[in-house]
Amino acid sequence: MELSEIKDAIREFIIEIAEDMDIDEEKVTDEASFIDDMGLDSMALLEVLATMEKKFGVSIPESEFPNITSIDKCAHTVQKYIAEKA
């Protein structure tokens, strides 16, 4: 799967969460920090990770969680685990 497709899926989901949390959609960029720039809380981050695992059929170990801080980093991590699964 292409990295751009993964980023698009993550971005769409983050925008849904942003609407629910009353976060400005303009803050949702590939490099923006989920916590510092977008203002997502830990529960929202777990929801993002669980949704990505389900959507892409991968299992992301907890040890990766601290590194998944933006759409870009999340997409690269998902792509890594898709490749490992193949």
C-alpha positions, 0 to 999 in steps of 0.5 A: 500500500502506498504511503500517501494512501495510508496518510490520507486514511489517517488524516481523514480519521484525525479530522473526524476526531478533531471535529468531535473534540472541537479542534481546528482542522487547519492544525491537522497536517502531516508533520503536526504533533498529535498532542502539542499541535492538534491537542489530541489526548491520550484516549484519542491517540489510542483510538487512532492506533486501534483504528489504524490497526483494524483498518490496515490489518496490522498489530503495532507493538506498544513499544512503538507508541511513543514514536507515533507523534504525527500523521507522517510518523504514524503512516510510516509505522503502519507501512512498516508493519504492512510490509512485515506482514506481507 
